[in-house]
């Protein structure tokens, strides 16, 4: 499995030192099934850090 080695989402529970520690990730288009650009994608695995 590939590792996500550059994650800049500091408030995600899976992020440790800019590396995703989730066992797998799901990436989806924001509005439709086709993103068309990087800006229109989002990580569906995001979970906020516990305070």
Jmol script that loads the backbone (N, CA, C; Angstrom):
load data "model"
ATOM      1  N   UNK A   1       0.851  -1.180   0.000  1.00  0.00           N
ATOM      2  CA  UNK A   1       0.000   0.000   0.000  1.00  0.00           C
ATOM      3  C   UNK A   1       0.893   1.239   0.000  1.00  0.00           C
ATOM      4  N   UNK A   2       0.508   2.223  -0.757  1.00  0.00           N
ATOM      5  CA  UNK A   2       1.244   3.490  -0.798  1.00  0.00           C
ATOM      6  C   UNK A   2       1.030   4.263   0.490  1.00  0.00           C
ATOM      7  N   UNK A   3       2.023   5.030   0.880  1.00  0.00           N
ATOM      8  CA  UNK A   3       1.923   5.884   2.059  1.00  0.00           C
ATOM      9  C   UNK A   3       1.743   7.335   1.612  1.00  0.00           C
ATOM     10  N   UNK A   4       0.953   8.088   2.334  1.00  0.00           N
ATOM     11  CA  UNK A   4       0.818   9.522   2.084  1.00  0.00           C
ATOM     12  C   UNK A   4       1.946  10.178   2.867  1.00  0.00           C
ATOM     13  N   UNK A   5       2.912  10.721   2.154  1.00  0.00           N
ATOM     14  CA  UNK A   5       4.100  11.258   2.823  1.00  0.00           C
ATOM     15  C   UNK A   5       4.102  12.775   2.931  1.00  0.00           C
ATOM     16  N   UNK A   6       3.042  13.418   2.450  1.00  0.00           N
ATOM     17  CA  UNK A   6       2.974  14.866   2.555  1.00  0.00           C
ATOM     18  C   UNK A   6       1.535  15.286   2.799  1.00  0.00           C
ATOM     19  N   UNK A   7       1.171  15.418   4.052  1.00  0.00           N
ATOM     20  CA  UNK A   7      -0.157  15.881   4.427  1.00  0.00           C
ATOM     21  C   UNK A   7      -0.001  17.156   5.241  1.00  0.00           C
ATOM     22  N   UNK A   8      -0.626  18.238   4.795  1.00  0.00           N
ATOM     23  CA  UNK A   8      -0.507  19.528   5.478  1.00  0.00           C
ATOM     24  C   UNK A   8      -1.700  19.852   6.365  1.00  0.00           C
ATOM     25  N   UNK A   9      -2.590  18.898   6.588  1.00  0.00           N
ATOM     26  CA  UNK A   9      -3.775  19.145   7.397  1.00  0.00           C
ATOM     27  C   UNK A   9      -3.420  18.904   8.871  1.00  0.00           C
ATOM     28  N   UNK A  10      -3.023  19.967   9.548  1.00  0.00           N
ATOM     29  CA  UNK A  10      -2.500  19.860  10.908  1.00  0.00           C
ATOM     30  C   UNK A  10      -3.541  19.411  11.931  1.00  0.00           C
ATOM     31  N   UNK A  11      -4.825  19.652  11.649  1.00  0.00           N
ATOM     32  CA  UNK A  11      -5.841  19.310  12.643  1.00  0.00           C
ATOM     33  C   UNK A  11      -6.490  17.941  12.383  1.00  0.00           C
ATOM     34  N   UNK A  12      -5.849  17.107  11.533  1.00  0.00           N
ATOM     35  CA  UNK A  12      -6.369  15.759  11.284  1.00  0.00           C
ATOM     36  C   UNK A  12      -5.736  14.768  12.262  1.00  0.00           C
ATOM     37  N   UNK A  13      -6.550  13.919  12.821  1.00  0.00           N
ATOM     38  CA  UNK A  13      -6.122  12.910  13.782  1.00  0.00           C
ATOM     39  C   UNK A  13      -5.066  11.962  13.200  1.00  0.00           C
ATOM     40  N   UNK A  14      -5.104  11.712  11.884  1.00  0.00           N
ATOM     41  CA  UNK A  14      -4.187  10.768  11.246  1.00  0.00           C
ATOM     42  C   UNK A  14      -2.819  11.373  10.932  1.00  0.00           C
ATOM     43  N   UNK A  15      -2.678  12.693  10.995  1.00  0.00           N
ATOM     44  CA  UNK A  15      -1.440  13.365  10.601  1.00  0.00           C
ATOM     45  C   UNK A  15      -0.436  13.369  11.748  1.00  0.00           C
ATOM     46  N   UNK A  16       0.731  12.791  11.484  1.00  0.00           N
ATOM     47  CA  UNK A  16       1.847  12.854  12.428  1.00  0.00           C
ATOM     48  C   UNK A  16       3.068  13.297  11.652  1.00  0.00           C
ATOM     49  N   UNK A  17       3.573  14.473  11.975  1.00  0.00           N
ATOM     50  CA  UNK A  17       4.743  15.020  11.292  1.00  0.00           C
ATOM     51  C   UNK A  17       4.568  15.036   9.778  1.00  0.00           C
ATOM     52  N   UNK A  18       3.398  15.465   9.316  1.00  0.00           N
ATOM     53  CA  UNK A  18       3.049  15.594   7.893  1.00  0.00           C
ATOM     54  C   UNK A  18       3.005  14.255   7.151  1.00  0.00           C
ATOM     55  N   UNK A  19       2.841  13.161   7.871  1.00  0.00           N
ATOM     56  CA  UNK A  19       2.681  11.838   7.269  1.00  0.00           C
ATOM     57  C   UNK A  19       1.365  11.255   7.744  1.00  0.00           C
ATOM     58  N   UNK A  20       0.534  10.785   6.818  1.00  0.00           N
ATOM     59  CA  UNK A  20      -0.756  10.202   7.166  1.00  0.00           C
ATOM     60  C   UNK A  20      -0.554   8.819   7.773  1.00  0.00           C
ATOM     61  N   UNK A  21      -1.119   8.590   8.943  1.00  0.00           N
ATOM     62  CA  UNK A  21      -1.002   7.319   9.631  1.00  0.00           C
ATOM     63  C   UNK A  21      -2.244   6.441   9.488  1.00  0.00           C
ATOM     64  N   UNK A  22      -3.210   6.872   8.681  1.00  0.00           N
ATOM     65  CA  UNK A  22      -4.412   6.061   8.444  1.00  0.00           C
ATOM     66  C   UNK A  22      -4.021   4.799   7.682  1.00  0.00           C
ATOM     67  N   UNK A  23      -4.733   3.712   7.912  1.00  0.00           N
ATOM     68  CA  UNK A  23      -4.441   2.462   7.212  1.00  0.00           C
ATOM     69  C   UNK A  23      -4.737   2.560   5.724  1.00  0.00           C
ATOM     70  N   UNK A  24      -5.630   3.438   5.338  1.00  0.00           N
ATOM     71  CA  UNK A  24      -5.976   3.682   3.946  1.00  0.00           C
ATOM     72  C   UNK A  24      -6.688   5.011   3.874  1.00  0.00           C
ATOM     73  N   UNK A  25      -6.713   5.612   2.700  1.00  0.00           N
ATOM     74  CA  UNK A  25      -7.422   6.879   2.549  1.00  0.00           C
ATOM     75  C   UNK A  25      -8.413   6.778   1.411  1.00  0.00           C
ATOM     76  N   UNK A  26      -9.417   7.641   1.455  1.00  0.00           N
ATOM     77  CA  UNK A  26     -10.395   7.755   0.380  1.00  0.00           C
ATOM     78  C   UNK A  26     -10.383   9.204  -0.086  1.00  0.00           C
ATOM     79  N   UNK A  27     -10.156   9.391  -1.363  1.00  0.00           N
ATOM     80  CA  UNK A  27     -10.143  10.723  -1.956  1.00  0.00           C
ATOM     81  C   UNK A  27     -11.331  10.816  -2.901  1.00  0.00           C
ATOM     82  N   UNK A  28     -12.055  11.912  -2.818  1.00  0.00           N
ATOM     83  CA  UNK A  28     -13.255  12.086  -3.645  1.00  0.00           C
ATOM     84  C   UNK A  28     -13.272  13.466  -4.279  1.00  0.00           C
ATOM     85  N   UNK A  29     -14.083  13.615  -5.309  1.00  0.00           N
ATOM     86  CA  UNK A  29     -14.326  14.926  -5.918  1.00  0.00           C
ATOM     87  C   UNK A  29     -15.276  15.702  -5.008  1.00  0.00           C
ATOM     88  N   UNK A  30     -15.117  16.996  -4.944  1.00  0.00           N
ATOM     89  CA  UNK A  30     -15.961  17.821  -4.071  1.00  0.00           C
ATOM     90  C   UNK A  30     -17.429  17.814  -4.480  1.00  0.00           C
ATOM     91  N   UNK A  31     -17.713  17.944  -5.778  1.00  0.00           N
ATOM     92  CA  UNK A  31     -19.098  18.118  -6.204  1.00  0.00           C
ATOM     93  C   UNK A  31     -19.640  16.985  -7.068  1.00  0.00           C
ATOM     94  N   UNK A  32     -18.825  16.402  -7.912  1.00  0.00           N
ATOM     95  CA  UNK A  32     -19.293  15.395  -8.850  1.00  0.00           C
ATOM     96  C   UNK A  32     -18.301  14.243  -8.880  1.00  0.00           C
ATOM     97  N   UNK A  33     -18.498  13.295  -9.750  1.00  0.00           N
ATOM     98  CA  UNK A  33     -17.597  12.155  -9.862  1.00  0.00           C
ATOM     99  C   UNK A  33     -16.305  12.481 -10.592  1.00  0.00           C
ATOM    100  N   UNK A  34     -16.223  13.652 -11.240  1.00  0.00           N
ATOM    101  CA  UNK A  34     -15.011  14.079 -11.925  1.00  0.00           C
ATOM    102  C   UNK A  34     -14.498  15.352 -11.283  1.00  0.00           C
ATOM    103  N   UNK A  35     -13.240  15.344 -10.851  1.00  0.00           N
ATOM    104  CA  UNK A  35     -12.684  16.503 -10.165  1.00  0.00           C
ATOM    105  C   UNK A  35     -12.272  17.596 -11.147  1.00  0.00           C
ATOM    106  N   UNK A  36     -11.581  17.241 -12.220  1.00  0.00           N
ATOM    107  CA  UNK A  36     -11.140  18.230 -13.183  1.00  0.00           C
ATOM    108  C   UNK A  36      -9.887  18.984 -12.768  1.00  0.00           C
ATOM    109  N   UNK A  37      -9.615  19.064 -11.473  1.00  0.00           N
ATOM    110  CA  UNK A  37      -8.399  19.715 -10.975  1.00  0.00           C
ATOM    111  C   UNK A  37      -8.134  19.259  -9.536  1.00  0.00           C
ATOM    112  N   UNK A  38      -6.904  19.447  -9.099  1.00  0.00           N
ATOM    113  CA  UNK A  38      -6.514  19.070  -7.744  1.00  0.00           C
ATOM    114  C   UNK A  38      -7.345  19.815  -6.693  1.00  0.00           C
ATOM    115  N   UNK A  39      -7.686  21.060  -6.976  1.00  0.00           N
ATOM    116  CA  UNK A  39      -8.444  21.879  -6.025  1.00  0.00           C
ATOM    117  C   UNK A  39      -9.843  21.332  -5.754  1.00  0.00           C
ATOM    118  N   UNK A  40     -10.354  20.511  -6.654  1.00  0.00           N
ATOM    119  CA  UNK A  40     -11.703  19.965  -6.505  1.00  0.00           C
ATOM    120  C   UNK A  40     -11.716  18.563  -5.893  1.00  0.00           C
ATOM    121  N   UNK A  41     -10.640  18.184  -5.236  1.00  0.00           N
ATOM    122  CA  UNK A  41     -10.592  16.887  -4.553  1.00  0.00           C
ATOM    123  C   UNK A  41     -10.519  17.107  -3.051  1.00  0.00           C
ATOM    124  N   UNK A  42     -10.883  16.083  -2.298  1.00  0.00           N
ATOM    125  CA  UNK A  42     -10.794  16.188  -0.841  1.00  0.00           C
ATOM    126  C   UNK A  42     -10.612  14.796  -0.237  1.00  0.00           C
ATOM    127  N   UNK A  43      -9.971  14.759   0.898  1.00  0.00           N
ATOM    128  CA  UNK A  43      -9.713  13.505   1.607  1.00  0.00           C
ATOM    129  C   UNK A  43     -10.933  13.174   2.470  1.00  0.00           C
ATOM    130  N   UNK A  44     -11.551  12.047   2.203  1.00  0.00           N
ATOM    131  CA  UNK A  44     -12.726  11.620   2.960  1.00  0.00           C
ATOM    132  C   UNK A  44     -12.337  10.904   4.259  1.00  0.00           C
ATOM    133  N   UNK A  45     -11.041  10.680   4.471  1.00  0.00           N
ATOM    134  CA  UNK A  45     -10.548   9.967   5.656  1.00  0.00           C
ATOM    135  C   UNK A  45     -10.331  10.932   6.827  1.00  0.00           C
ATOM    136  N   UNK A  46     -10.384  12.231   6.568  1.00  0.00           N
ATOM    137  CA  UNK A  46     -10.137  13.251   7.596  1.00  0.00           C
ATOM    138  C   UNK A  46     -10.984  13.020   8.836  1.00  0.00           C
ATOM    139  N   UNK A  47     -10.333  13.081   9.978  1.00  0.00           N
ATOM    140  CA  UNK A  47     -11.017  13.079  11.276  1.00  0.00           C
ATOM    141  C   UNK A  47     -10.340  14.135  12.138  1.00  0.00           C
ATOM    142  N   UNK A  48     -11.099  15.011  12.791  1.00  0.00           N
ATOM    143  CA  UNK A  48     -10.478  16.048  13.600  1.00  0.00           C
ATOM    144  C   UNK A  48      -9.730  15.452  14.799  1.00  0.00           C
ATOM    145  N   UNK A  49      -8.648  16.114  15.188  1.00  0.00           N
ATOM    146  CA  UNK A  49      -7.900  15.678  16.371  1.00  0.00           C
ATOM    147  C   UNK A  49      -8.770  15.833  17.603  1.00  0.00           C
ATOM    148  N   UNK A  50      -8.608  14.931  18.508  1.00  0.00           N
ATOM    149  CA  UNK A  50      -9.329  15.036  19.790  1.00  0.00           C
ATOM    150  C   UNK A  50      -8.614  16.034  20.666  1.00  0.00           C
ATOM    151  N   UNK A  51      -9.373  16.877  21.302  1.00  0.00           N
ATOM    152  CA  UNK A  51      -8.774  17.890  22.192  1.00  0.00           C
ATOM    153  C   UNK A  51      -8.663  17.386  23.594  1.00  0.00           C
TER     154      UNK A  51
END
end "model"
wireframe off; spacefill off
backbone 0.3
color backbone group
